[in-house]
Amino acid sequence: MTKVQPRLYPWQVDRSGRPTPVGDPPRRPAIVAQILRVTLSPRETAASLGISLGTLQTLERAGQAPPSLVLPGGRRRLYPVDLLVRWAADRATAGQADGDEQHGGPTR
C-alpha cells in the first residue's frame, strides 16, 4: 500500500520547496545590523548622563547643558554623541581640577 502525500498549497511550502507546517509563519532570514547613532534625543541624553530629563532642561535654561542642535522648525533638539562625550569629559576634568565638591568630591 502506498502512502498518499497530502496536497501542499503555495503558502505551505517555503522558498526552497520544503513543506512547512500549516500553522507556522513563513521563515524569513534574520537581518542583524548595528547602526551607529550619531545624535541622541533629550531623553536618551539624560539617560546616558545619568540625570533626569528635568535636570537636563534645567541645565539648558542655565546655559550649562551639553551642545545641541535644533532642527529647522525649532521642535526637535538633538545632541551629537561626540560633543556629548567631550562635554562630559571636560566637566569631569574641570570638577577634579577645581575640587568641585558637587561633582565627585567628598561628602560631609
Secondary structure as UniProt FT lines:
FT   HELIX           10..12
FT   TURN            15..16
FT   TURN            22..23
FT   STRAND          39..40
FT   HELIX           42..49
FT   HELIX           53..62
FT   STRAND          69..70
FT   TURN            72..73
FT   STRAND          77..80
FT   HELIX           81..98
//
